Amino acid sequence: MLSLAFTMIYRAIIGGLAVLLGSVLLLGQHADARELPAEYTPKSKCDTVLIEFYWDKCSACKQVAPHVATLEKSMASKGTRVETLEIYQGNNGQLARDFGVTAVPTFFLFGSDGKELKAYKAGVFQPADINNEVTAYRKTHGCK
């Protein structure tokens, strides 16, 4: 009886970890299928766009909000536009589903060609990482 209970708990934990790991791997890869919607297209070859999916009732979203605001100000000088999309407004929910968003906040960084450069999930979001990614992108595209 104890062995059966242990086996069931073990399978539940392993199954949950597999789903979680699968989500992280899916978000971490450069997915060719994710392209920036036309309304957010950067204006020049040096520009990038950071899309944040959030929910106004999400405590993690509220915790990263000041960092996102700071990032938005610092990245504007590098040609990065930050778009914050509330998942329950307008077509944002469908866009979040199209992007495979399973948790909020989730961030996607896109290059000037509209292709995804990187995805950042809640708990993994570090403004310095995004800043470094944008700097590297600009450098490889011959931008200051």
Buried (B, 14 or more C-beta within 10 A) or exposed (E): EEEEEEEEEEEEEEEEEEEEEEBBEEBEEEBEEBBBBEEBBBEEEBBBBBBBBBBEEBEBBEEBBEEBEEBBEBBEEBBBBBBBBBBEEEEBBEBBEEBBBBBBBBBBBBBBEBEBBBBBBBEEBEBEBBBEBBEEBBEEBEBE
